[in-house]
Amino acid sequence: MTPTTAVGVALRAKQLDDWTTEFLAEHQKATVLHLACGLDTRVQRLDPPSSVHWDRRRLPGRRRAAPTAAHGAVGRLREGRLLGDRRGVAA
């Protein structure tokens, strides 16, 4: 990764964090569906209020960003694979 690319990636992450923060400030009981999140650490960076439900879905074969315990501030955190995963789904 070149320095220019790294700066672009950081700026993109900052913009997405800002938009998410603004949205959650107006919607205290939101449900965030974070698709294909892989190693993304947005939920740790933003530390949303406990009333927010954050559902992280990664692609099959991808690794988690961090253990679930790191997300203690989130009211409900669910993690799983995007395809073929039924954890947390009512029968």
Phi and psi restraints in degrees (range 20) as a CNS / XPLOR table:
assign (resid 1 and name C) (resid 2 and name N)
       (resid 2 and name CA) (resid 2 and name C) 1.0 -80.9 20.0 2
assign (resid 2 and name N) (resid 2 and name CA)
       (resid 2 and name C) (resid 3 and name N) 1.0 160.7 20.0 2
assign (resid 2 and name C) (resid 3 and name N)
       (resid 3 and name CA) (resid 3 and name C) 1.0 -57.8 20.0 2
assign (resid 3 and name N) (resid 3 and name CA)
       (resid 3 and name C) (resid 4 and name N) 1.0 -37.9 20.0 2
assign (resid 3 and name C) (resid 4 and name N)
       (resid 4 and name CA) (resid 4 and name C) 1.0 -63.9 20.0 2
assign (resid 4 and name N) (resid 4 and name CA)
       (resid 4 and name C) (resid 5 and name N) 1.0 -43.3 20.0 2
assign (resid 4 and name C) (resid 5 and name N)
       (resid 5 and name CA) (resid 5 and name C) 1.0 -64.5 20.0 2
assign (resid 5 and name N) (resid 5 and name CA)
       (resid 5 and name C) (resid 6 and name N) 1.0 -42.0 20.0 2
assign (resid 5 and name C) (resid 6 and name N)
       (resid 6 and name CA) (resid 6 and name C) 1.0 -60.3 20.0 2
assign (resid 6 and name N) (resid 6 and name CA)
       (resid 6 and name C) (resid 7 and name N) 1.0 -41.4 20.0 2
assign (resid 6 and name C) (resid 7 and name N)
       (resid 7 and name CA) (resid 7 and name C) 1.0 -64.0 20.0 2
assign (resid 7 and name N) (resid 7 and name CA)
       (resid 7 and name C) (resid 8 and name N) 1.0 -42.5 20.0 2
assign (resid 7 and name C) (resid 8 and name N)
       (resid 8 and name CA) (resid 8 and name C) 1.0 -61.5 20.0 2
assign (resid 8 and name N) (resid 8 and name CA)
       (resid 8 and name C) (resid 9 and name N) 1.0 -42.0 20.0 2
assign (resid 8 and name C) (resid 9 and name N)
       (resid 9 and name CA) (resid 9 and name C) 1.0 -63.6 20.0 2
assign (resid 9 and name N) (resid 9 and name CA)
       (resid 9 and name C) (resid 10 and name N) 1.0 -43.7 20.0 2
assign (resid 9 and name C) (resid 10 and name N)
       (resid 10 and name CA) (resid 10 and name C) 1.0 -64.3 20.0 2
assign (resid 10 and name N) (resid 10 and name CA)
       (resid 10 and name C) (resid 11 and name N) 1.0 -42.4 20.0 2
assign (resid 10 and name C) (resid 11 and name N)
       (resid 11 and name CA) (resid 11 and name C) 1.0 -64.8 20.0 2
assign (resid 11 and name N) (resid 11 and name CA)
       (resid 11 and name C) (resid 12 and name N) 1.0 -39.1 20.0 2
assign (resid 11 and name C) (resid 12 and name N)
       (resid 12 and name CA) (resid 12 and name C) 1.0 -63.5 20.0 2
assign (resid 12 and name N) (resid 12 and name CA)
       (resid 12 and name C) (resid 13 and name N) 1.0 -46.3 20.0 2
assign (resid 12 and name C) (resid 13 and name N)
       (resid 13 and name CA) (resid 13 and name C) 1.0 -60.7 20.0 2
assign (resid 13 and name N) (resid 13 and name CA)
       (resid 13 and name C) (resid 14 and name N) 1.0 -42.2 20.0 2
assign (resid 13 and name C) (resid 14 and name N)
       (resid 14 and name CA) (resid 14 and name C) 1.0 -62.8 20.0 2
assign (resid 14 and name N) (resid 14 and name CA)
       (resid 14 and name C) (resid 15 and name N) 1.0 -43.3 20.0 2
assign (resid 14 and name C) (resid 15 and name N)
       (resid 15 and name CA) (resid 15 and name C) 1.0 -63.5 20.0 2
assign (resid 15 and name N) (resid 15 and name CA)
       (resid 15 and name C) (resid 16 and name N) 1.0 -44.9 20.0 2
assign (resid 15 and name C) (resid 16 and name N)
       (resid 16 and name CA) (resid 16 and name C) 1.0 -63.6 20.0 2
assign (resid 16 and name N) (resid 16 and name CA)
       (resid 16 and name C) (resid 17 and name N) 1.0 -39.4 20.0 2
assign (resid 16 and name C) (resid 17 and name N)
       (resid 17 and name CA) (resid 17 and name C) 1.0 -62.1 20.0 2
assign (resid 17 and name N) (resid 17 and name CA)
       (resid 17 and name C) (resid 18 and name N) 1.0 -43.4 20.0 2
assign (resid 17 and name C) (resid 18 and name N)
       (resid 18 and name CA) (resid 18 and name C) 1.0 -62.5 20.0 2
assign (resid 18 and name N) (resid 18 and name CA)
       (resid 18 and name C) (resid 19 and name N) 1.0 -45.7 20.0 2
assign (resid 18 and name C) (resid 19 and name N)
       (resid 19 and name CA) (resid 19 and name C) 1.0 -62.1 20.0 2
assign (resid 19 and name N) (resid 19 and name CA)
       (resid 19 and name C) (resid 20 and name N) 1.0 -42.9 20.0 2
assign (resid 19 and name C) (resid 20 and name N)
       (resid 20 and name CA) (resid 20 and name C) 1.0 -65.1 20.0 2
assign (resid 20 and name N) (resid 20 and name CA)
       (resid 20 and name C) (resid 21 and name N) 1.0 -43.2 20.0 2
assign (resid 20 and name C) (resid 21 and name N)
       (resid 21 and name CA) (resid 21 and name C) 1.0 -60.5 20.0 2
assign (resid 21 and name N) (resid 21 and name CA)
       (resid 21 and name C) (resid 22 and name N) 1.0 -44.8 20.0 2
assign (resid 21 and name C) (resid 22 and name N)
       (resid 22 and name CA) (resid 22 and name C) 1.0 -61.2 20.0 2
assign (resid 22 and name N) (resid 22 and name CA)
       (resid 22 and name C) (resid 23 and name N) 1.0 -43.9 20.0 2
assign (resid 22 and name C) (resid 23 and name N)
       (resid 23 and name CA) (resid 23 and name C) 1.0 -63.7 20.0 2
assign (resid 23 and name N) (resid 23 and name CA)
       (resid 23 and name C) (resid 24 and name N) 1.0 -47.0 20.0 2
assign (resid 23 and name C) (resid 24 and name N)
       (resid 24 and name CA) (resid 24 and name C) 1.0 -67.4 20.0 2
assign (resid 24 and name N) (resid 24 and name CA)
       (resid 24 and name C) (resid 25 and name N) 1.0 -26.8 20.0 2
assign (resid 24 and name C) (resid 25 and name N)
       (resid 25 and name CA) (resid 25 and name C) 1.0 -66.0 20.0 2
assign (resid 25 and name N) (resid 25 and name CA)
       (resid 25 and name C) (resid 26 and name N) 1.0 -32.3 20.0 2
assign (resid 25 and name C) (resid 26 and name N)
       (resid 26 and name CA) (resid 26 and name C) 1.0 -91.2 20.0 2
assign (resid 26 and name N) (resid 26 and name CA)
       (resid 26 and name C) (resid 27 and name N) 1.0 -18.8 20.0 2
assign (resid 26 and name C) (resid 27 and name N)
       (resid 27 and name CA) (resid 27 and name C) 1.0 -129.1 20.0 2
assign (resid 27 and name N) (resid 27 and name CA)
       (resid 27 and name C) (resid 28 and name N) 1.0 79.8 20.0 2
assign (resid 27 and name C) (resid 28 and name N)
       (resid 28 and name CA) (resid 28 and name C) 1.0 -63.7 20.0 2
assign (resid 28 and name N) (resid 28 and name CA)
       (resid 28 and name C) (resid 29 and name N) 1.0 -22.7 20.0 2
assign (resid 28 and name C) (resid 29 and name N)
       (resid 29 and name CA) (resid 29 and name C) 1.0 -112.5 20.0 2
assign (resid 29 and name N) (resid 29 and name CA)
       (resid 29 and name C) (resid 30 and name N) 1.0 34.1 20.0 2
assign (resid 29 and name C) (resid 30 and name N)
       (resid 30 and name CA) (resid 30 and name C) 1.0 -71.2 20.0 2
assign (resid 30 and name N) (resid 30 and name CA)
       (resid 30 and name C) (resid 31 and name N) 1.0 157.6 20.0 2
assign (resid 30 and name C) (resid 31 and name N)
       (resid 31 and name CA) (resid 31 and name C) 1.0 -113.7 20.0 2
assign (resid 31 and name N) (resid 31 and name CA)
       (resid 31 and name C) (resid 32 and name N) 1.0 122.1 20.0 2
assign (resid 31 and name C) (resid 32 and name N)
       (resid 32 and name CA) (resid 32 and name C) 1.0 -101.1 20.0 2
assign (resid 32 and name N) (resid 32 and name CA)
       (resid 32 and name C) (resid 33 and name N) 1.0 122.6 20.0 2
assign (resid 32 and name C) (resid 33 and name N)
       (resid 33 and name CA) (resid 33 and name C) 1.0 -103.5 20.0 2
assign (resid 33 and name N) (resid 33 and name CA)
       (resid 33 and name C) (resid 34 and name N) 1.0 102.2 20.0 2
assign (resid 33 and name C) (resid 34 and name N)
       (resid 34 and name CA) (resid 34 and name C) 1.0 -96.6 20.0 2
assign (resid 34 and name N) (resid 34 and name CA)
       (resid 34 and name C) (resid 35 and name N) 1.0 96.3 20.0 2
assign (resid 34 and name C) (resid 35 and name N)
       (resid 35 and name CA) (resid 35 and name C) 1.0 -86.5 20.0 2
assign (resid 35 and name N) (resid 35 and name CA)
       (resid 35 and name C) (resid 36 and name N) 1.0 143.0 20.0 2
assign (resid 35 and name C) (resid 36 and name N)
       (resid 36 and name CA) (resid 36 and name C) 1.0 51.9 20.0 2
assign (resid 36 and name N) (resid 36 and name CA)
       (resid 36 and name C) (resid 37 and name N) 1.0 44.8 20.0 2
assign (resid 36 and name C) (resid 37 and name N)
       (resid 37 and name CA) (resid 37 and name C) 1.0 -76.5 20.0 2
assign (resid 37 and name N) (resid 37 and name CA)
       (resid 37 and name C) (resid 38 and name N) 1.0 -25.7 20.0 2
assign (resid 37 and name C) (resid 38 and name N)
       (resid 38 and name CA) (resid 38 and name C) 1.0 47.3 20.0 2
assign (resid 38 and name N) (resid 38 and name CA)
       (resid 38 and name C) (resid 39 and name N) 1.0 -119.6 20.0 2
assign (resid 38 and name C) (resid 39 and name N)
       (resid 39 and name CA) (resid 39 and name C) 1.0 -92.4 20.0 2
assign (resid 39 and name N) (resid 39 and name CA)
       (resid 39 and name C) (resid 40 and name N) 1.0 11.1 20.0 2
assign (resid 39 and name C) (resid 40 and name N)
       (resid 40 and name CA) (resid 40 and name C) 1.0 -62.9 20.0 2
assign (resid 40 and name N) (resid 40 and name CA)
       (resid 40 and name C) (resid 41 and name N) 1.0 135.3 20.0 2
assign (resid 40 and name C) (resid 41 and name N)
       (resid 41 and name CA) (resid 41 and name C) 1.0 -112.9 20.0 2
assign (resid 41 and name N) (resid 41 and name CA)
       (resid 41 and name C) (resid 42 and name N) 1.0 26.1 20.0 2
assign (resid 41 and name C) (resid 42 and name N)
       (resid 42 and name CA) (resid 42 and name C) 1.0 -56.2 20.0 2
assign (resid 42 and name N) (resid 42 and name CA)
       (resid 42 and name C) (resid 43 and name N) 1.0 -43.5 20.0 2
assign (resid 42 and name C) (resid 43 and name N)
       (resid 43 and name CA) (resid 43 and name C) 1.0 -62.6 20.0 2
assign (resid 43 and name N) (resid 43 and name CA)
       (resid 43 and name C) (resid 44 and name N) 1.0 -33.7 20.0 2
assign (resid 43 and name C) (resid 44 and name N)
       (resid 44 and name CA) (resid 44 and name C) 1.0 -72.6 20.0 2
assign (resid 44 and name N) (resid 44 and name CA)
       (resid 44 and name C) (resid 45 and name N) 1.0 -39.9 20.0 2
assign (resid 44 and name C) (resid 45 and name N)
       (resid 45 and name CA) (resid 45 and name C) 1.0 -66.9 20.0 2
assign (resid 45 and name N) (resid 45 and name CA)
       (resid 45 and name C) (resid 46 and name N) 1.0 -39.7 20.0 2
assign (resid 45 and name C) (resid 46 and name N)
       (resid 46 and name CA) (resid 46 and name C) 1.0 -84.5 20.0 2
assign (resid 46 and name N) (resid 46 and name CA)
       (resid 46 and name C) (resid 47 and name N) 1.0 -28.3 20.0 2
assign (resid 46 and name C) (resid 47 and name N)
       (resid 47 and name CA) (resid 47 and name C) 1.0 47.8 20.0 2
assign (resid 47 and name N) (resid 47 and name CA)
       (resid 47 and name C) (resid 48 and name N) 1.0 64.5 20.0 2
assign (resid 47 and name C) (resid 48 and name N)
       (resid 48 and name CA) (resid 48 and name C) 1.0 -66.0 20.0 2
assign (resid 48 and name N) (resid 48 and name CA)
       (resid 48 and name C) (resid 49 and name N) 1.0 161.2 20.0 2
assign (resid 48 and name C) (resid 49 and name N)
       (resid 49 and name CA) (resid 49 and name C) 1.0 -63.6 20.0 2
assign (resid 49 and name N) (resid 49 and name CA)
       (resid 49 and name C) (resid 50 and name N) 1.0 159.7 20.0 2
assign (resid 49 and name C) (resid 50 and name N)
       (resid 50 and name CA) (resid 50 and name C) 1.0 -66.1 20.0 2
assign (resid 50 and name N) (resid 50 and name CA)
       (resid 50 and name C) (resid 51 and name N) 1.0 -14.8 20.0 2
assign (resid 50 and name C) (resid 51 and name N)
       (resid 51 and name CA) (resid 51 and name C) 1.0 -79.0 20.0 2
assign (resid 51 and name N) (resid 51 and name CA)
       (resid 51 and name C) (resid 52 and name N) 1.0 -10.8 20.0 2
assign (resid 51 and name C) (resid 52 and name N)
       (resid 52 and name CA) (resid 52 and name C) 1.0 -84.4 20.0 2
assign (resid 52 and name N) (resid 52 and name CA)
       (resid 52 and name C) (resid 53 and name N) 1.0 135.5 20.0 2
assign (resid 52 and name C) (resid 53 and name N)
       (resid 53 and name CA) (resid 53 and name C) 1.0 -101.9 20.0 2
assign (resid 53 and name N) (resid 53 and name CA)
       (resid 53 and name C) (resid 54 and name N) 1.0 120.6 20.0 2
assign (resid 53 and name C) (resid 54 and name N)
       (resid 54 and name CA) (resid 54 and name C) 1.0 -116.1 20.0 2
assign (resid 54 and name N) (resid 54 and name CA)
       (resid 54 and name C) (resid 55 and name N) 1.0 117.7 20.0 2
assign (resid 54 and name C) (resid 55 and name N)
       (resid 55 and name CA) (resid 55 and name C) 1.0 -112.1 20.0 2
assign (resid 55 and name N) (resid 55 and name CA)
       (resid 55 and name C) (resid 56 and name N) 1.0 108.3 20.0 2
assign (resid 55 and name C) (resid 56 and name N)
       (resid 56 and name CA) (resid 56 and name C) 1.0 -95.2 20.0 2
assign (resid 56 and name N) (resid 56 and name CA)
       (resid 56 and name C) (resid 57 and name N) 1.0 125.3 20.0 2
assign (resid 56 and name C) (resid 57 and name N)
       (resid 57 and name CA) (resid 57 and name C) 1.0 -124.7 20.0 2
assign (resid 57 and name N) (resid 57 and name CA)
       (resid 57 and name C) (resid 58 and name N) 1.0 118.4 20.0 2
assign (resid 57 and name C) (resid 58 and name N)
       (resid 58 and name CA) (resid 58 and name C) 1.0 -104.9 20.0 2
assign (resid 58 and name N) (resid 58 and name CA)
       (resid 58 and name C) (resid 59 and name N) 1.0 160.7 20.0 2
assign (resid 58 and name C) (resid 59 and name N)
       (resid 59 and name CA) (resid 59 and name C) 1.0 -72.2 20.0 2
assign (resid 59 and name N) (resid 59 and name CA)
       (resid 59 and name C) (resid 60 and name N) 1.0 150.3 20.0 2
assign (resid 59 and name C) (resid 60 and name N)
       (resid 60 and name CA) (resid 60 and name C) 1.0 -55.7 20.0 2
assign (resid 60 and name N) (resid 60 and name CA)
       (resid 60 and name C) (resid 61 and name N) 1.0 139.2 20.0 2
assign (resid 60 and name C) (resid 61 and name N)
       (resid 61 and name CA) (resid 61 and name C) 1.0 83.8 20.0 2
assign (resid 61 and name N) (resid 61 and name CA)
       (resid 61 and name C) (resid 62 and name N) 1.0 2.5 20.0 2
assign (resid 61 and name C) (resid 62 and name N)
       (resid 62 and name CA) (resid 62 and name C) 1.0 -98.9 20.0 2
assign (resid 62 and name N) (resid 62 and name CA)
       (resid 62 and name C) (resid 63 and name N) 1.0 158.4 20.0 2
assign (resid 62 and name C) (resid 63 and name N)
       (resid 63 and name CA) (resid 63 and name C) 1.0 -93.4 20.0 2
assign (resid 63 and name N) (resid 63 and name CA)
       (resid 63 and name C) (resid 64 and name N) 1.0 156.2 20.0 2
assign (resid 63 and name C) (resid 64 and name N)
       (resid 64 and name CA) (resid 64 and name C) 1.0 -78.0 20.0 2
assign (resid 64 and name N) (resid 64 and name CA)
       (resid 64 and name C) (resid 65 and name N) 1.0 153.1 20.0 2
assign (resid 64 and name C) (resid 65 and name N)
       (resid 65 and name CA) (resid 65 and name C) 1.0 -71.3 20.0 2
assign (resid 65 and name N) (resid 65 and name CA)
       (resid 65 and name C) (resid 66 and name N) 1.0 -41.8 20.0 2
assign (resid 65 and name C) (resid 66 and name N)
       (resid 66 and name CA) (resid 66 and name C) 1.0 -164.2 20.0 2
assign (resid 66 and name N) (resid 66 and name CA)
       (resid 66 and name C) (resid 67 and name N) 1.0 161.8 20.0 2
assign (resid 66 and name C) (resid 67 and name N)
       (resid 67 and name CA) (resid 67 and name C) 1.0 -60.4 20.0 2
assign (resid 67 and name N) (resid 67 and name CA)
       (resid 67 and name C) (resid 68 and name N) 1.0 151.2 20.0 2
assign (resid 67 and name C) (resid 68 and name N)
       (resid 68 and name CA) (resid 68 and name C) 1.0 -56.9 20.0 2
assign (resid 68 and name N) (resid 68 and name CA)
       (resid 68 and name C) (resid 69 and name N) 1.0 -32.8 20.0 2
assign (resid 68 and name C) (resid 69 and name N)
       (resid 69 and name CA) (resid 69 and name C) 1.0 -58.2 20.0 2
assign (resid 69 and name N) (resid 69 and name CA)
       (resid 69 and name C) (resid 70 and name N) 1.0 -23.7 20.0 2
assign (resid 69 and name C) (resid 70 and name N)
       (resid 70 and name CA) (resid 70 and name C) 1.0 -70.9 20.0 2
assign (resid 70 and name N) (resid 70 and name CA)
       (resid 70 and name C) (resid 71 and name N) 1.0 -10.7 20.0 2
assign (resid 70 and name C) (resid 71 and name N)
       (resid 71 and name CA) (resid 71 and name C) 1.0 -106.9 20.0 2
assign (resid 71 and name N) (resid 71 and name CA)
       (resid 71 and name C) (resid 72 and name N) 1.0 37.9 20.0 2
assign (resid 71 and name C) (resid 72 and name N)
       (resid 72 and name CA) (resid 72 and name C) 1.0 -60.0 20.0 2
assign (resid 72 and name N) (resid 72 and name CA)
       (resid 72 and name C) (resid 73 and name N) 1.0 -26.4 20.0 2
assign (resid 72 and name C) (resid 73 and name N)
       (resid 73 and name CA) (resid 73 and name C) 1.0 -77.6 20.0 2
assign (resid 73 and name N) (resid 73 and name CA)
       (resid 73 and name C) (resid 74 and name N) 1.0 -18.8 20.0 2
assign (resid 73 and name C) (resid 74 and name N)
       (resid 74 and name CA) (resid 74 and name C) 1.0 -79.5 20.0 2
assign (resid 74 and name N) (resid 74 and name CA)
       (resid 74 and name C) (resid 75 and name N) 1.0 131.6 20.0 2
assign (resid 74 and name C) (resid 75 and name N)
       (resid 75 and name CA) (resid 75 and name C) 1.0 -53.8 20.0 2
assign (resid 75 and name N) (resid 75 and name CA)
       (resid 75 and name C) (resid 76 and name N) 1.0 -51.4 20.0 2
assign (resid 75 and name C) (resid 76 and name N)
       (resid 76 and name CA) (resid 76 and name C) 1.0 -139.2 20.0 2
assign (resid 76 and name N) (resid 76 and name CA)
       (resid 76 and name C) (resid 77 and name N) 1.0 122.7 20.0 2
assign (resid 76 and name C) (resid 77 and name N)
       (resid 77 and name CA) (resid 77 and name C) 1.0 -118.3 20.0 2
assign (resid 77 and name N) (resid 77 and name CA)
       (resid 77 and name C) (resid 78 and name N) 1.0 124.7 20.0 2
assign (resid 77 and name C) (resid 78 and name N)
       (resid 78 and name CA) (resid 78 and name C) 1.0 -119.7 20.0 2
assign (resid 78 and name N) (resid 78 and name CA)
       (resid 78 and name C) (resid 79 and name N) 1.0 140.1 20.0 2
assign (resid 78 and name C) (resid 79 and name N)
       (resid 79 and name CA) (resid 79 and name C) 1.0 -129.1 20.0 2
assign (resid 79 and name N) (resid 79 and name CA)
       (resid 79 and name C) (resid 80 and name N) 1.0 150.4 20.0 2
assign (resid 79 and name C) (resid 80 and name N)
       (resid 80 and name CA) (resid 80 and name C) 1.0 176.4 20.0 2
assign (resid 80 and name N) (resid 80 and name CA)
       (resid 80 and name C) (resid 81 and name N) 1.0 179.0 20.0 2
assign (resid 80 and name C) (resid 81 and name N)
       (resid 81 and name CA) (resid 81 and name C) 1.0 -80.9 20.0 2
assign (resid 81 and name N) (resid 81 and name CA)
       (resid 81 and name C) (resid 82 and name N) 1.0 149.7 20.0 2
assign (resid 81 and name C) (resid 82 and name N)
       (resid 82 and name CA) (resid 82 and name C) 1.0 -70.3 20.0 2
assign (resid 82 and name N) (resid 82 and name CA)
       (resid 82 and name C) (resid 83 and name N) 1.0 -38.1 20.0 2
assign (resid 82 and name C) (resid 83 and name N)
       (resid 83 and name CA) (resid 83 and name C) 1.0 -116.4 20.0 2
assign (resid 83 and name N) (resid 83 and name CA)
       (resid 83 and name C) (resid 84 and name N) 1.0 133.8 20.0 2
assign (resid 83 and name C) (resid 84 and name N)
       (resid 84 and name CA) (resid 84 and name C) 1.0 74.7 20.0 2
assign (resid 84 and name N) (resid 84 and name CA)
       (resid 84 and name C) (resid 85 and name N) 1.0 17.3 20.0 2
assign (resid 84 and name C) (resid 85 and name N)
       (resid 85 and name CA) (resid 85 and name C) 1.0 -116.2 20.0 2
assign (resid 85 and name N) (resid 85 and name CA)
       (resid 85 and name C) (resid 86 and name N) 1.0 124.9 20.0 2
assign (resid 85 and name C) (resid 86 and name N)
       (resid 86 and name CA) (resid 86 and name C) 1.0 -114.8 20.0 2
assign (resid 86 and name N) (resid 86 and name CA)
       (resid 86 and name C) (resid 87 and name N) 1.0 15.3 20.0 2
assign (resid 86 and name C) (resid 87 and name N)
       (resid 87 and name CA) (resid 87 and name C) 1.0 -62.1 20.0 2
assign (resid 87 and name N) (resid 87 and name CA)
       (resid 87 and name C) (resid 88 and name N) 1.0 136.1 20.0 2
assign (resid 87 and name C) (resid 88 and name N)
       (resid 88 and name CA) (resid 88 and name C) 1.0 79.4 20.0 2
assign (resid 88 and name N) (resid 88 and name CA)
       (resid 88 and name C) (resid 89 and name N) 1.0 4.1 20.0 2
assign (resid 88 and name C) (resid 89 and name N)
       (resid 89 and name CA) (resid 89 and name C) 1.0 -101.9 20.0 2
assign (resid 89 and name N) (resid 89 and name CA)
       (resid 89 and name C) (resid 90 and name N) 1.0 127.2 20.0 2
assign (resid 89 and name C) (resid 90 and name N)
       (resid 90 and name CA) (resid 90 and name C) 1.0 -66.1 20.0 2
assign (resid 90 and name N) (resid 90 and name CA)
       (resid 90 and name C) (resid 91 and name N) 1.0 141.0 20.0 2
